[in-house]
Amino acid sequence: MYYLSQMRKKFFWASILAVLWAFSPDSRNASADEIDPVLKFYITGADSAFTTSSIWNSRVKFSFQAFTYYKKLGRRGVVTRIDSTAIRYFCTGKEVDSTQTLLKAKSIFPESEFRYPNVFTEDFAHSFFPNDVGKQDLAIGFDVIPPDDTLPDGIAVIDREEFILRRLYLYFPSQKGYKRLTRTYRFAEFGEYIFPDSIWEVGAIQGVFSADFYRLESKIENIQLLR
């Protein structure tokens, strides 16, 4: 619980930045033809690193345990219901083969999305985040071109030298059934792969007369490669 509380505080403002960045006029200026050579260098490296380092792109068998904390939000963000679940997932590449419920939730709520898109492809327009100070982490803004209801806008933070993902902030402007949806991923390395060690989602599911607001916080641990 302490970890999730700290994670919530740490990622709150980062997620807000992702939403603001998605609406920024400057973030939509660069087209594929106008991209500068330095930015193209990092995009190409990040695309290659994504292909080789994301375990979802492999055929490796692996498992992980996810503890998910759910909060339903009322007026002014007041928490009206709390629930949690713990599940172990058994996967082969991008496919989930089976699951084992370790802690059953008392109610039904949205499932955490552990997979994430490659935001370094030609489906997106890219631009440097204006606050870059030249340290190890490099933030790159991205927008879908043309607009696609299934793909997000947002910010990717990569390692400047190794190009692998460190954090990913996604904003879905037109997700079906949602009035609003954002996801934040933080990645950790294990062996030759990367995988999220925490995911934070804030959503507003569109109802008939109003929207249902919620927050999901998932802590991922005990990642194991299966031989």
N, C-alpha and C positions, 0 to 999 in steps of 0.2 A: 504493500500500500504506500509506503514511504517513497519507493522508487517512482511509482506512478504519479504521485503528487508532485515530485520534483520535475518529472518529465512534462507534466501538464504546464507548469509555470514556465519551463524553459522554452517550450515550443509555441506558447500562445501568441507571442508577438511575431514570431517567425511566420506563423500561418496567416496572421493579419497582413503582413508584408506581401505574402504571396497573392492575396486577394487584391490588394491595392496595385501591385505590379501588373496583374492581369488587365486592369482597367486603364493603365497608364498609356497615353497616346504614343510616347516614345518607344514603348515596347513593341509596337507594331510597324515601325518604320522600315526595318531591314527586310529585304526579300532575298531569295537564294542567289540572285544575280548580283546583289549589292554587298554581300557579306565580305568583310575585310579579311585579308589573308591570315592574320593572327587568330581571329575568331574561328575561321574555318579550320585552322590547325588544331585548336582545342576540340571543336565539334567532331572532327574526324577521329581524333584520339579517343574521345569519350564514347563514340559509337562503337569503335573497335573494342574498347575495354568492357563496355556493356555486354557485347556479344560473348566475350570469353569469360567474364568474371561473374555474371549473374547465373546462379545455379538453376534458375528456371529455364535457361537456354540449353542446359545439358540433358543428358539421359541418365544422370546419376540418381541412384536411389538414396533418399535421405528422409529424416524425420525431425520434427521440432515440436516444442510445446509452447502453446500460446495461452496466456492468462489475459482475459478481456474484461474490462471494467466498463459498465454501461451506466450512463446517467441520462434520464429524460429531463428536459429543461422546460420550465414554465415561463411565465411573464418575467421579464428583466433578468433572465438567465437563472432563476431560482430552480434548484434541483427538486423535482417532484417524485422521482423514483430512482432507485439504485439497484443494480443487479450485476452479477458476474458469472463467468464461466471459465473453465480450464479444459483445453482440448489438446490432445497430441495428434499430429498429422503425419501420415506416411505418404511420401510422394515419389514419383519417378519423373524427373525433369519438371515440366510445368503441370503435370497431371497429379491430382490428389487421389491416391489409390484407396485409402481408408482413413478413418479417424477413430480415436478412442476418447470418450468423454471422461474426464477426471473429476470435474465439478460441473453439475448440471445447473443451468440457469432456472430461475423460478418463472420467468416469462420469456416471450419471444421478442427478440430485437435483431437489428441488422447484423449480419456477419462481417467480421473484419476482412478486408481485401488485402491479401498478402502479396499478390502480384502487382506489377506496375509496368507502365509502357516504356518503351525506349523513346525518349524525347529528343534524341539526337539525330533523327532521320529527316528526310526531305519533307515530311508531313508538317514540319514545324519551321517557323521563322525564329531565328536566334539573335540575341544581342547581349552584350556584356552588361552586367548589373552595375549601376553607376557608382556604387560604394566600394569597388575593388581597391584594396590597399596593397596588393602584391604579396600577400602571405600564402601559406600552403593551400588554403581553400580558395577556390575560384567559383564565383556565382555566375550562372548563365541564365538569362531569361528566355522563355520560349512561348510561342503562340501558335495555335493550329492554323494552317493555311491549306485550303479554305476552311472556314469554321465547320467543325464536326461535332455532333452532339455526343459522341462516344469518347472523344479525346479531350484532355485538359490543357489549360494554360498554366503557367507557373514559373518556378525557379528550380534549377538543379545546381547543387553545390558539388563540385568534383575536386579530386586531388590534382593540384596543378602539375605535378610531375608524373603521376601514375595514371591519371585520367579517370580513376574509378569513382563511383558515386559515394558521397558522404551523407548527403541529405537530399530529400526531394520534397518540394512543396507543390501540391496539385490543386488547381481550382477548376471545377467542372461547371461552366456557365449555363449549360443546357441539358443536364443529365435528366433523362426521362423519369418522371415521377417525383422529382426533387425540385424544390424551390431554391435550394442552396446546398452545395456539397464541397467540402475541402478535405484533403488528406495530407498528412505529413509523415514522411518516412525518415528514420535514421538508420544508417547501415553500419554493420560491423563485418570484419573479415574473419573467416575461418578457413584455413588451408588456402587453396587457390581461388576460393569463391567469396562473394559478398552476399549478405542476406540482411533484411531488416531486423534490428533488435528491439525496435519499438515503432508503433504506428498510432497516430492520433487522427481521428476522424470527427468532423463536425458536420451535421446534416440537418436539413429541414425537409421532411417528407411532405409533399403537397397533398392535403386532404380535400374534402368537398367544400368545407367552409373556412378552413384554416390549415396551417402547417404544424406538424409535430416536430419539435426540435429535440435533438439528442447529441450526446458526445460519447464516442468510443475510445478507450485507451487500451492498447494491447502491448503487453510485454512478452517478448519472444526469447526463449532460452532453451538449453539442452539440445542444440542442433547436432545431429549425428549423421555421418555418412554410413550407409548400410551396404555391406558387401554381399 
